[in-house]
Amino acid sequence: MRAVAKKVKIIRLQDEYCKNCKYQTDVEQYCIEQCDIGKKLITLGKKEFRKRSTKVKSIEEKWDEKCKQAIILYNQGVNYPDIAKEMGCHVSNLYKELKKRGWLQM
């Protein structure tokens, strides 16, 4: 089920059942634990937002990892052009990112 369809289903279930639910109290957690519709809402919500909980690395974080690995390889005697090929980037970008971090060794 697509994300939009899940959201629509959650809203419809809430509109249809939650307003007149006998378990509806001030405490939402109690309502959700006792009510079958509340349990469905939990499962729909977990499936929906599971994808979003994974952290996406920023470009800076990715380059930090690449630069750390590049320094390790350089200290083992591998040249920067070979390191860049292995990393899947252009050698000038590797130089630029290493220099930006102050890690460029010659």
URTAVEN-V695237 format. One record per pair of residues at least 24 apart in sequence whose C-alpha atoms are under 10 Angstrom apart, sorted by sequence separation. I is the first residue (numbers start at 1). J is the second residue. D is the distance in whole Angstrom. If there is no record, write none. Layout:
# URTAVEN-V695237
[[I	J	D] [I	J	D]]
This chain:
# URTAVEN-V695237
[[13	37	7] [14	38	9] [70	94	8] [80	104	10] [13	38	9] [80	105	10] [80	106	10] [10	37	10] [13	40	9] [14	41	8] [67	94	7] [71	98	9] [79	106	10] [10	38	10] [13	41	8] [66	94	8] [67	95	9] [70	98	9] [10	40	9] [11	41	9] [63	93	10] [67	97	7] [68	98	9] [74	104	10] [75	105	9] [10	41	6] [63	94	9] [66	97	9] [67	98	6] [74	105	8] [9	41	9] [10	42	9] [66	98	9] [67	99	10] [71	103	8] [74	106	10] [64	97	8] [70	103	10] [71	104	8] [7	41	10] [10	44	7] [63	97	7] [64	98	9] [67	101	9] [70	104	10] [71	105	8] [6	41	10] [9	44	9] [10	45	8] [63	98	9] [68	103	9] [67	103	8] [7	44	8] [60	97	9] [64	101	9] [67	104	9] [6	44	7] [7	45	8] [63	101	10] [6	45	8] [3	44	10] [6	47	9] [7	48	8] [3	45	10] [6	48	7] [1	44	10] [3	47	9] [4	48	9] [3	48	6] [1	47	10] [2	48	9] [3	49	9] [1	48	9]]
